[in-house]
Structure formats: structure tokens, C-alpha cells
């Protein structure tokens, strides 16, 4: 007889087992499919940041799958926002595969989205066809595709002159948060003001946020980044043009000298992609944005991220 699985919220005592689950699931999948398990290291300790950040940002919104003995065999992070429900990391223990656990966790979140009358959004790996197939079966529609670019920033900074528009990029402040949220809503049709306030309060994790303004002082782009040693990554961000996106990215990388990190850019942003190549960035993976109700009028250049993954 199959062991019963309960689906419950995350508690403070769960951070350690969640970190172990995330590390184990990622190492197993990437090693068994691609021979790349080593990219996630030998320790689960860096993954402790994930439940800490998600719970600080959205307490009680994580779904865990637990056996009768209390073992956590699945986790699904989600975020309720003004315009949508965003789904973050979804992981199940390899030993618990084939039991429909990921689907049941997803359905819990999708039922909530349906009750609220909001679309669900996520960004998923195109290397993992199992998860891609699950999401499309659940009604998600693929949209923009992104290149995952890996770069090591020299200790002396990028060996290129600052691009046009860098002089209009500055550190964001809490006073910028409503304007950043308004700008993203105008460009992308989504609003997530609390995310940017969370970053700028900088109480859990380690964050920076840059903002670009036009000559009249209006926001025309922004770019957040995690600078925590456990998870250094650029995003989320949105820019009105590729020129602004390049300026924001250059400034972000210049502040991460000596670091090796990943950032995602739209495959269709050809000038941005070519510029990143010229800075010695290289492709390591592909991701795709998916939504149960895509926004037809979305515009601008988007930088997605994985933690907190707010699509």
C-alpha cells in the first residue's frame, strides 16, 4: 500500500530538510540526465537561503509534500501578487518520483489562482522536458525564451568602455519602488511592488537594485540582483530598450567584480545577447516563460531570475 502524502505549508523547522531536498533533486537530475551534477556543489548549505528568502517574502505560501513519517518529499514555492500568482522552484525527491507529487503541489497553487481569478506564471528549464510537459499539461502556454549566460567578471572589471546610458543608472531607493512597479506594469502587464520593497529593505539575503531614468527623470529600466555568497545572480529586471538593458547590465556586472554568475536574457534581444558574448558570457542553458493567460501587450527587455522567482 502506497504511503499517504499530505500537502502542508512550510514551517521554520523545515528549512534544513528543504535545503537538502533542493540540493539532492538538482544534483540527481542534472547528473543523471546531463552528467552535470557537480555544478551544484557537494553541500546543501547554500540552499538554506531559498526557504529563508521565500518565507520572509511570502510566509505560508509554500506547499510541501510530506509522508506519514513527516519526511518532506516535495516542495513548491509560490507568490501571490497584485496581478498574478507566480510559481517558483518545484522539486520532488528522486525516490518519490512517479507518484504525481509535483502535479498535486502545482494543482494546489493553480486552485488558489483560480479562486483569486489570477493567471499563474513561471519560468522553466527547456532542458527538463519532464517539467515542461507537466506545465503544458496543466494549461501553461510557453512564451518568451531566455538564454542562461554564465560570466566571470574580472577583478578589474569588464575590459570594455562603459556603454551609452550608464550615466543614467544609479542605485535605487525605497522612494523608487512605486515608480519601478508602475514601469513594470506598463511594460509587462504585471505588478509586484512588494518584491522591490523587500530587496531594498535588504533584511534577508543580500540585494542590490539599480534604476535607469530618462532625461525627464522617469524610470525607463531597473535591475535587481542577489549578491549573497550562496546565490549570486542578476535579475529580476525590465528595460524599455536594449540600450538601457545593456547599460543596466554593465553597471550590475561592474559591481560584481571577481564574481562568477548567471543571468538570463531574451533570445530575441539580439543586440543585448551579442554584447554579452563580447563580454565573454557563454550559454549554459535555456529557459522559457509560461503563463496560464499570457499578456499579449507585454513589451520591453526582461531579466528573469530564480530566487525569488517572480516570473
Order of alpha helices (4+ residues) and beta strands (2+ residues): beta-alpha-alpha-beta-beta-beta-alpha-beta-alpha-beta-beta-alpha-alpha-beta-beta-beta-alpha-beta-alpha-beta-beta
